[in-house]
């Protein structure tokens, strides 16, 4: 029996294999990237949090500082020999966060942009965008957690550390936003401002370079 041929003389059964295989490879690539991005973004965010703890003189004995130090020391200690921290800024942790973001940008390029490798400047721009986005998400998460703890468990061991990290951002808003029925609305205002900044950041970035 003659086998039916598709376009170009290829068997019709082969034509359905290629799209299915491509779809499976695409799904596998996205699953791998989701795992890489989750781990990398959490580690980079921890480095940013460590830099914030240094900037706002957070005690290294509180649970939050101990956790951040424990998961970032393997990267921070070697970099500290090359780029030490100053009195007010932990340049080592910031450099580590940017380095992780650059590695993630390179991996994203290798996974999803094989046909068109961008210049190094494009990779750094993408990494910087991600790092700023993660920092805003970190700020929103800390503010939200601080607001929840103030209502649920204000005496939690981690509460003083979170309050110390969020106070510099909330204090200016508290000076202009009065209490409404005894409720502090400055955390809500800060989250809204962070969302606006995130939207502006995305608009500026996608106007400079198109990322699928």
Secondary structure, DSSP 8 states (H G I E B T S, - for coil): ----B-GGG-BHHHHHHHHHHHHHHHHHHHHHHHHHHHHHHHHHHHHHHHHHHHHTT--TTSHHHHHHHHHHHHHHHHHHTTS---SS--HHHHHHHHHHHHHHHHHHHHHH-SSS---HHHHHHHHHHHHHHHHHHHHHHHHHHHHHHHHH-TT-TTHHHHHHHHHHHHHHHHHHS--BTTB--HHHHHHHHHHHHHHHHHHHHHHH----
